[in-house]
Amino acid sequence: MPNPHDNPDALRELQDAIYKERVLRARAMTESERLDAVFELTNFVFQNMLAGAMWQKGLTDTDEGWQEVRRRLDRLQKMHDRGRFTNEPPSGSPAPGPQLAAICSL
């Protein structure tokens, strides 16, 4: 199989196929399975935040690592509260491409 990174169209097709598979799998889940998946993903992300903070600060004590994660999350919350961080796209940003719209409509 050729490297999809060598061909932008092939890469986009691969990305769309992966996204479509994930969307279809999520839609087939029960509410309980979705909730379990959310907690699993959240725990994974928090463990990665802890590992990253400990590595960046050179820490070995997990309590200190969690304190650093908390400090970083507090900083993000303050930025959000001041309107400098948002999860909304900027006004005038382009809409998702036709491939994404087609996948989402499945």
C-alpha positions, 0 to 999 in steps of 0.5 A: 500500500502506498504511503497516503501522505504522498498523495493529499487526495488519498490522505483525505480519503483515508481520514474520511474513512476513519472518521466515518467508521468512528461516527458509525461505531458511536451511533451504534453504541448504547447510552451506557456504552457511550458514557463508559467511552466518555469516562475512558477517554477522559481518564486517558486525557487526564493521565496524559496531562499528568504525564506531560506536566510531570515530564515538562517540570521534571517532577517525580511526585504525582501529587506535585504533578496533579497540582501542576495540571490543576494550575494549568486548567485554572489558567485556561479557565481564567482565559476562558472567563476573560473571553480570550479562549472559546470553543466556538469557531471565529465568525466568518470561518468556513463551514465544514467541507462537503465530505464532512457534511456528508459523513455527519448526515449518515 
